[in-house]
């Protein structure tokens, strides 16, 4: 089945050209020219990934991303932005976006980015262990959930939180360099994505508050260490 993409771009020429190229690459693309129309489409259909322009009429990309995240923690969100201000990019990542690509971008790069996210969200290697017992919590990567000792669902994770936690669980009690985490979880070592990583580290720490045995330690100038009793 074709992956369905929500493309939100108010420039009709760029939107139409991008839609055409993505459809030629084998995707099912729904194109909206403003944030409000995109939100209406999102409520009507299921999407595998959302590509959002930032500056749009009626509802901008930041507001749309926040609205999407309130109802869906899992769908990947990629910002298409011509903004060069670093704080604007950081603000976008803080809304729950998974990544951004700066305009003008090559279609080859965009398609490669899309494929990275789809591989992560559409399937995992059945030979790999994707359930981890960390302290009093159980982490199910495929289900994007953290369970407490009684087996009740305690926390629903976003896709990016789950990917970061998966990397930590595969590397417990080790010194992990910032650049290595970024390369393995985000695909590149980038200043803006580094700021995004810090946001997700803070979110994970909040999830671990119920178990004092789990420590996500900051190693200043180096990176982090995931101190946890693994079973």
TORKOL-4160 file (C-alpha; in steps of 0.2 Angstrom, whole numbers, padded with zeros to 4 digits, m for minus):
231
<pt num="1" X="0000" Y="0000" Z="0000"/>
<pt num="2" X="0006" Y="0017" Z="m0004"/>
<pt num="3" X="0012" Y="0028" Z="0010"/>
<pt num="4" X="0000" Y="0043" Z="0011"/>
<pt num="5" X="0008" Y="0061" Z="0014"/>
<pt num="6" X="0000" Y="0077" Z="0020"/>
<pt num="7" X="0009" Y="0091" Z="0010"/>
<pt num="8" X="0005" Y="0108" Z="0017"/>
<pt num="9" X="0012" Y="0122" Z="0006"/>
<pt num="10" X="0004" Y="0138" Z="0002"/>
<pt num="11" X="0014" Y="0142" Z="m0014"/>
<pt num="12" X="0003" Y="0133" Z="m0027"/>
<pt num="13" X="0018" Y="0131" Z="m0039"/>
<pt num="14" X="0030" Y="0124" Z="m0026"/>
<pt num="15" X="0016" Y="0113" Z="m0019"/>
<pt num="16" X="0010" Y="0106" Z="m0036"/>
<pt num="17" X="0028" Y="0103" Z="m0042"/>
<pt num="18" X="0032" Y="0094" Z="m0025"/>
<pt num="19" X="0016" Y="0084" Z="m0026"/>
<pt num="20" X="0019" Y="0078" Z="m0044"/>
<pt num="21" X="0037" Y="0073" Z="m0040"/>
<pt num="22" X="0032" Y="0063" Z="m0024"/>
<pt num="23" X="0018" Y="0054" Z="m0033"/>
<pt num="24" X="0030" Y="0049" Z="m0047"/>
<pt num="25" X="0041" Y="0042" Z="m0033"/>
<pt num="26" X="0026" Y="0031" Z="m0028"/>
<pt num="27" X="0017" Y="0041" Z="m0014"/>
<pt num="28" X="m0001" Y="0045" Z="m0011"/>
<pt num="29" X="m0001" Y="0064" Z="m0008"/>
<pt num="30" X="m0014" Y="0076" Z="m0002"/>
<pt num="31" X="m0009" Y="0094" Z="m0005"/>
<pt num="32" X="m0017" Y="0108" Z="0006"/>
<pt num="33" X="m0013" Y="0127" Z="0003"/>
<pt num="34" X="m0017" Y="0133" Z="0021"/>
<pt num="35" X="m0016" Y="0126" Z="0039"/>
<pt num="36" X="m0035" Y="0125" Z="0041"/>
<pt num="37" X="m0038" Y="0115" Z="0026"/>
<pt num="38" X="m0024" Y="0104" Z="0031"/>
<pt num="39" X="m0031" Y="0101" Z="0048"/>
<pt num="40" X="m0048" Y="0096" Z="0040"/>
<pt num="41" X="m0039" Y="0084" Z="0029"/>
<pt num="42" X="m0030" Y="0077" Z="0044"/>
<pt num="43" X="m0046" Y="0073" Z="0053"/>
<pt num="44" X="m0053" Y="0064" Z="0038"/>
<pt num="45" X="m0039" Y="0053" Z="0033"/>
<pt num="46" X="m0024" Y="0043" Z="0040"/>
<pt num="47" X="m0007" Y="0049" Z="0035"/>
<pt num="48" X="0010" Y="0041" Z="0036"/>
<pt num="49" X="0020" Y="0058" Z="0037"/>
<pt num="50" X="0016" Y="0076" Z="0037"/>
<pt num="51" X="0026" Y="0089" Z="0027"/>
<pt num="52" X="0022" Y="0106" Z="0034"/>
<pt num="53" X="0027" Y="0124" Z="0028"/>
<pt num="54" X="0029" Y="0136" Z="0042"/>
<pt num="55" X="0022" Y="0152" Z="0036"/>
<pt num="56" X="0005" Y="0149" Z="0029"/>
<pt num="57" X="m0012" Y="0158" Z="0029"/>
<pt num="58" X="m0026" Y="0154" Z="0041"/>
<pt num="59" X="m0016" Y="0143" Z="0052"/>
<pt num="60" X="0003" Y="0142" Z="0052"/>
<pt num="61" X="0014" Y="0127" Z="0052"/>
<pt num="62" X="0018" Y="0128" Z="0071"/>
<pt num="63" X="0000" Y="0129" Z="0076"/>
<pt num="64" X="m0005" Y="0115" Z="0064"/>
<pt num="65" X="0009" Y="0104" Z="0071"/>
<pt num="66" X="0004" Y="0107" Z="0089"/>
<pt num="67" X="m0014" Y="0103" Z="0084"/>
<pt num="68" X="m0008" Y="0087" Z="0076"/>
<pt num="69" X="0002" Y="0082" Z="0091"/>
<pt num="70" X="m0013" Y="0084" Z="0103"/>
<pt num="71" X="m0022" Y="0070" Z="0094"/>
<pt num="72" X="m0007" Y="0060" Z="0087"/>
<pt num="73" X="0010" Y="0057" Z="0095"/>
<pt num="74" X="0016" Y="0045" Z="0082"/>
<pt num="75" X="0015" Y="0052" Z="0064"/>
<pt num="76" X="0031" Y="0060" Z="0059"/>
<pt num="77" X="0031" Y="0079" Z="0055"/>
<pt num="78" X="0044" Y="0087" Z="0044"/>
<pt num="79" X="0045" Y="0106" Z="0042"/>
<pt num="80" X="0048" Y="0113" Z="0025"/>
<pt num="81" X="0055" Y="0130" Z="0030"/>
<pt num="82" X="0063" Y="0145" Z="0021"/>
<pt num="83" X="0067" Y="0153" Z="0038"/>
<pt num="84" X="0085" Y="0155" Z="0043"/>
<pt num="85" X="0082" Y="0161" Z="0060"/>
<pt num="86" X="0089" Y="0147" Z="0072"/>
<pt num="87" X="0076" Y="0151" Z="0086"/>
<pt num="88" X="0062" Y="0149" Z="0073"/>
<pt num="89" X="0069" Y="0131" Z="0069"/>
<pt num="90" X="0071" Y="0127" Z="0087"/>
<pt num="91" X="0053" Y="0133" Z="0090"/>
<pt num="92" X="0047" Y="0121" Z="0077"/>
<pt num="93" X="0056" Y="0106" Z="0084"/>
<pt num="94" X="0049" Y="0111" Z="0101"/>
<pt num="95" X="0031" Y="0109" Z="0094"/>
<pt num="96" X="0034" Y="0091" Z="0091"/>
<pt num="97" X="0041" Y="0091" Z="0074"/>
<pt num="98" X="0054" Y="0077" Z="0071"/>
<pt num="99" X="0065" Y="0086" Z="0058"/>
<pt num="100" X="0066" Y="0101" Z="0046"/>
<pt num="101" X="0072" Y="0103" Z="0028"/>
<pt num="102" X="0077" Y="0121" Z="0022"/>
<pt num="103" X="0071" Y="0128" Z="0006"/>
<pt num="104" X="0076" Y="0127" Z="m0008"/>
<pt num="105" X="0078" Y="0108" Z="m0006"/>
<pt num="106" X="0082" Y="0094" Z="m0018"/>
<pt num="107" X="0068" Y="0082" Z="m0021"/>
<pt num="108" X="0081" Y="0068" Z="m0019"/>
<pt num="109" X="0085" Y="0074" Z="m0001"/>
<pt num="110" X="0067" Y="0076" Z="0003"/>
<pt num="111" X="0063" Y="0058" Z="m0003"/>
<pt num="112" X="0077" Y="0051" Z="0007"/>
<pt num="113" X="0072" Y="0060" Z="0023"/>
<pt num="114" X="0054" Y="0053" Z="0020"/>
<pt num="115" X="0060" Y="0035" Z="0018"/>
<pt num="116" X="0070" Y="0036" Z="0034"/>
<pt num="117" X="0055" Y="0040" Z="0044"/>
<pt num="118" X="0044" Y="0028" Z="0035"/>
<pt num="119" X="0056" Y="0014" Z="0038"/>
<pt num="120" X="0056" Y="0018" Z="0057"/>
<pt num="121" X="0037" Y="0019" Z="0058"/>
<pt num="122" X="0031" Y="0006" Z="0046"/>
<pt num="123" X="0041" Y="m0009" Z="0053"/>
<pt num="124" X="0055" Y="m0015" Z="0063"/>
<pt num="125" X="0067" Y="m0030" Z="0062"/>
<pt num="126" X="0058" Y="m0045" Z="0070"/>
<pt num="127" X="0075" Y="m0052" Z="0075"/>
<pt num="128" X="0079" Y="m0037" Z="0086"/>
<pt num="129" X="0073" Y="m0036" Z="0104"/>
<pt num="130" X="0060" Y="m0021" Z="0105"/>
<pt num="131" X="0054" Y="m0024" Z="0123"/>
<pt num="132" X="0065" Y="m0018" Z="0137"/>
<pt num="133" X="0064" Y="m0019" Z="0156"/>
<pt num="134" X="0072" Y="m0004" Z="0163"/>
<pt num="135" X="0071" Y="m0003" Z="0182"/>
<pt num="136" X="0052" Y="m0004" Z="0187"/>
<pt num="137" X="0047" Y="0001" Z="0169"/>
<pt num="138" X="0044" Y="m0009" Z="0153"/>
<pt num="139" X="0047" Y="0000" Z="0136"/>
<pt num="140" X="0039" Y="m0007" Z="0121"/>
<pt num="141" X="0046" Y="0001" Z="0106"/>
<pt num="142" X="0034" Y="m0005" Z="0093"/>
<pt num="143" X="0019" Y="0000" Z="0103"/>
<pt num="144" X="0027" Y="0017" Z="0108"/>
<pt num="145" X="0023" Y="0014" Z="0126"/>
<pt num="146" X="0031" Y="0014" Z="0144"/>
<pt num="147" X="0022" Y="0002" Z="0156"/>
<pt num="148" X="0023" Y="0002" Z="0175"/>
<pt num="149" X="0026" Y="m0013" Z="0186"/>
<pt num="150" X="0008" Y="m0019" Z="0186"/>
<pt num="151" X="0007" Y="m0019" Z="0167"/>
<pt num="152" X="m0004" Y="m0004" Z="0165"/>
<pt num="153" X="m0001" Y="0008" Z="0151"/>
<pt num="154" X="0007" Y="0023" Z="0160"/>
<pt num="155" X="0015" Y="0034" Z="0146"/>
<pt num="156" X="0012" Y="0035" Z="0127"/>
<pt num="157" X="0028" Y="0040" Z="0118"/>
<pt num="158" X="0031" Y="0050" Z="0102"/>
<pt num="159" X="0040" Y="0042" Z="0088"/>
<pt num="160" X="0056" Y="0052" Z="0092"/>
<pt num="161" X="0055" Y="0049" Z="0110"/>
<pt num="162" X="0054" Y="0030" Z="0107"/>
<pt num="163" X="0069" Y="0031" Z="0095"/>
<pt num="164" X="0079" Y="0040" Z="0107"/>
<pt num="165" X="0075" Y="0028" Z="0121"/>
<pt num="166" X="0078" Y="0013" Z="0110"/>
<pt num="167" X="0096" Y="0020" Z="0107"/>
<pt num="168" X="0098" Y="0022" Z="0126"/>
<pt num="169" X="0092" Y="0005" Z="0130"/>
<pt num="170" X="0103" Y="m0003" Z="0117"/>
<pt num="171" X="0118" Y="0007" Z="0126"/>
<pt num="172" X="0115" Y="0006" Z="0144"/>
<pt num="173" X="0127" Y="0012" Z="0157"/>
<pt num="174" X="0139" Y="0019" Z="0144"/>
<pt num="175" X="0146" Y="0036" Z="0140"/>
<pt num="176" X="0137" Y="0042" Z="0125"/>
<pt num="177" X="0143" Y="0057" Z="0115"/>
<pt num="178" X="0131" Y="0070" Z="0109"/>
<pt num="179" X="0137" Y="0068" Z="0091"/>
<pt num="180" X="0134" Y="0049" Z="0091"/>
<pt num="181" X="0117" Y="0051" Z="0098"/>
<pt num="182" X="0112" Y="0063" Z="0085"/>
<pt num="183" X="0120" Y="0053" Z="0071"/>
<pt num="184" X="0111" Y="0037" Z="0076"/>
<pt num="185" X="0094" Y="0044" Z="0081"/>
<pt num="186" X="0092" Y="0060" Z="0070"/>
<pt num="187" X="0104" Y="0055" Z="0056"/>
<pt num="188" X="0116" Y="0069" Z="0057"/>
<pt num="189" X="0125" Y="0080" Z="0069"/>
<pt num="190" X="0117" Y="0097" Z="0068"/>
<pt num="191" X="0116" Y="0112" Z="0080"/>
<pt num="192" X="0097" Y="0114" Z="0079"/>
<pt num="193" X="0094" Y="0095" Z="0080"/>
<pt num="194" X="0105" Y="0096" Z="0095"/>
<pt num="195" X="0093" Y="0108" Z="0104"/>
<pt num="196" X="0079" Y="0097" Z="0099"/>
<pt num="197" X="0088" Y="0082" Z="0107"/>
<pt num="198" X="0090" Y="0092" Z="0123"/>
<pt num="199" X="0071" Y="0094" Z="0123"/>
<pt num="200" X="0068" Y="0076" Z="0121"/>
<pt num="201" X="0080" Y="0071" Z="0135"/>
<pt num="202" X="0070" Y="0082" Z="0146"/>
<pt num="203" X="0054" Y="0074" Z="0142"/>
<pt num="204" X="0062" Y="0057" Z="0145"/>
<pt num="205" X="0068" Y="0062" Z="0162"/>
<pt num="206" X="0050" Y="0067" Z="0166"/>
<pt num="207" X="0044" Y="0050" Z="0161"/>
<pt num="208" X="0057" Y="0042" Z="0173"/>
<pt num="209" X="0052" Y="0051" Z="0188"/>
<pt num="210" X="0042" Y="0037" Z="0195"/>
<pt num="211" X="0058" Y="0026" Z="0196"/>
<pt num="212" X="0073" Y="0034" Z="0206"/>
<pt num="213" X="0084" Y="0019" Z="0200"/>
<pt num="214" X="0083" Y="0026" Z="0182"/>
<pt num="215" X="0096" Y="0041" Z="0179"/>
<pt num="216" X="0099" Y="0050" Z="0163"/>
<pt num="217" X="0115" Y="0059" Z="0167"/>
<pt num="218" X="0122" Y="0074" Z="0158"/>
<pt num="219" X="0141" Y="0073" Z="0156"/>
<pt num="220" X="0145" Y="0091" Z="0152"/>
<pt num="221" X="0155" Y="0094" Z="0137"/>
<pt num="222" X="0153" Y="0076" Z="0132"/>
<pt num="223" X="0135" Y="0069" Z="0131"/>
<pt num="224" X="0125" Y="0058" Z="0142"/>
<pt num="225" X="0125" Y="0041" Z="0152"/>
<pt num="226" X="0109" Y="0031" Z="0154"/>
<pt num="227" X="0111" Y="0023" Z="0171"/>
<pt num="228" X="0098" Y="0010" Z="0173"/>
<pt num="229" X="0097" Y="m0008" Z="0180"/>
<pt num="230" X="0093" Y="m0018" Z="0164"/>
<pt num="231" X="0084" Y="m0035" Z="0166"/>
